[in-house]
Amino acid sequence: MISVDDYRDRVAALLGTTPATDLPLAAAAGLVLAEDVRAGVSLPPFDNSAMDGYAVRAADVAAPPVTLPVADDIPAGRVDVGTLEPGTAHRIMTGAPLPPGADAVVMVEDTDGGTETVTISAAAKEGAHIRHTGEDVVEGSVALSAGTVLGHSQLGLAAAVGLAEVRVHRPLRVLIASTGTELIDAPAPLRHGQIYESNSVMLAAAVRDLGCEVEVVRSVVDDVEEFRKVIEPKLADADLLVTSGGVSAGAYEVVKDALTGQGVEFAKIAMQPGGPQGCGRWQGVPVVTLPGNPVSVLVSFEAFLRPAILTALGHTDVSRRRVRARLTEAMSSPGGRRQYRRGVFTPSDGEVTGVVGPRGGPGSHLLAAFTQANCLIVLPEDVTTAAVGDEVDVLLL
């Protein structure tokens, strides 16, 4: 058997970093910058008011109360702002450009709100309530560094410094295929011996969440020629093929039969669940073949596919957060295999570790228990039993 770590390296080696492409900001959410973003303008691009109030000279309001004539009105967006003369005030709105000659803003709450004259009841220090040019970002500086994951705030900053598009690592194009003659697409009625297909639904959702483009082929029957007929024409448009089912040691293992000798190697991995796996290249396209049971699919995705895909998309942080926790229930694990069990982790106040308990048994068909879990409990290959109170590794999902 191959170790989990060695097999993870094999899967990761299949995928290089995706090439860079320019995308509109609206299409770049969740993707990774391929090059630095330099600011086309400073933020703020001009001195402006941080408050609704009155632009003044601080010296003119040093001994309140003071009444000054209101010489101008400056709403946000005005571009023809005149100079503030000594002994006058300009009514000004938040975000409006500060007039030349002004060195402070008095907020409206400290005035009578007048429009012809204004009585100011509080002194203002020089620089009060003014946002200065370049206070946030200086024109020409790096606003966002290559490798940054573009969330909503990062996209907002890119727009604010004048960009309409960014250069990112393009989304991975993933073809997902589920196999098994027993699989039926809902809502068709089931006959005895049939089950509803769910693996492609889970995998597609998980892969899309990483920022990939996904095409799905559901419920391919256990026939080698049919498998090849359905999948081969789609390979040209795929960066990665992911299959589920048909890779074990029994008869009718359609993926194994179709791809053995075609550049894909199949092996047993020292883990539970998810032992039977395969990876390689088929017609030059990276292929990862997963087992058929749904929990095996999800654990395999977490162990192998998720870190490989994130790396291909340009991410540098590709690992789930790992913590230590004390078991609330005893567990057992087969020797020589790394066991992944669904669990519920609860942080403990005042402790470095929290507590964790398994949900459901080790069976790879127990999907409902996965929906109740927020972590995977990991028992290493040399551990066969863990008692209540023992510390274990936990991967937070």
Secondary structure, 3 states (H helix, E strand, C coil): CECHHHHHHHHHHHCCCCCEEEEEHHHCCCCEECCCEECCCCECCCCEECCCEEEECHHHHCCCCEEEEEEEEECCCCCCCCCCCCCCEEEECCCCECCCCCCEEEEHHHECCCCCEEEECCCCCCCCCEECCCCCECCCCEEECCCCECCHHHHHHHHHCCCCEEEEECCCEEEEEEECCCEECCCCCCCCCCEECCHHHHHHHHHHHCCCEEEEEEEECCCHHHHHHHHHHHHHHCCEEEEECCCCCCCCCHHHHHHECCCEEEEEECEECCCEEEEEEECCEEEEEECCCHHHHHHHHHHHHHHHHHHHCCCCCCCCCEEEEEECCCEECCCCCEEEEEEEEECCCCCCCEEEEECCCCCCCCHHHHHCCCEEEEECCCCCEECCCCEEEEEEC
